Amino acid sequence: MRTTIDASGRIVIPKHLRDELGLVGGAEIELTSDGVGLRVEPSGIGGRVVTQSDGSLVLVASHDTAMDDDDLVAIRDALRR
């Protein structure tokens, strides 16, 4: 997939990739250069909100990791921004 870097140095990550990784606005990411390319990874536990068929919302972790109350609050706050 190709994209461009704007004059301020920003790269837009397409929505389907953000959703796949559970990245939300304000989320922290890790950037790693391997000398040839740039790797973008979620930093810490992330998550996304899924709407169930009955209309209820469910928070799903982006990693197979247990989440505690602080994780849930951080994700909720990020989603509200």
N, C-alpha and C positions, 0 to 999 in steps of 0.2 A: 504494500500500500504506500502510495506517495502522498506527501503533504508538503507544505512550505513553512518556513520560519518567517514570522512577520518582522518588521523593522525594530520592534522592541525585544526580539529574541524568543517570542512565545510560539509554542507548537500546540495546535488543537488536536486533542486525542478524540477520535470519532466516538459518538455515543455508544455504539454497539460494543466497542472495546472497553469503554469506561464501565458499562453495565456488566460486562463479562468479568472484570476485575473487581467490581464493587467500589470503584472510585467515585467519590462525590465531591462537589465543590468544597474547597477548604481542606480536603484530605491531604495528609502529608504523603509524599512519595520518596523513594530512594532512586537516585540516578547513579548509574555505574558505567564508566567507560572501559571497554576492553581493548582499546587501541584501534579497533576497526569500526565499532558501532557504539550505540548508547542503549542501555537497558533501563527500562522504567518499571519499578516494582512498588506495590503498595507498602507503606511503612506501618508496621504493627497490624492490628486486627481491623479489618474494614467490614463493611456489610452493605446490603441493599434491602430495600423494602419491596416485598412482593404482595400484590393484591390477590387475595383468594377469590374463588368463584362466588362466595357469599358476601364479598365486599370488604371483609376484614383484612387488615394489614398484618403481615408477618415480616419480622426482621431476620434476614438470613446472613450468616457470617460468610465472608468471602474465602475463608480458610477453614480447614477441619480442626477448629480450635474452640474450646469452651470459652464463652464470653461471660464476664462478670458484670455487675451493675454499672461500674465505671465505663466499661466498653460500650454498653447500651446507651448510656447518657451521652457519650462522646459522639456516637453515630447519630443519635436523635438530634443533637444540637447541630451537627454538620448538615443534616437533611433540612433543618429549618432555615438555614442561611440562604 
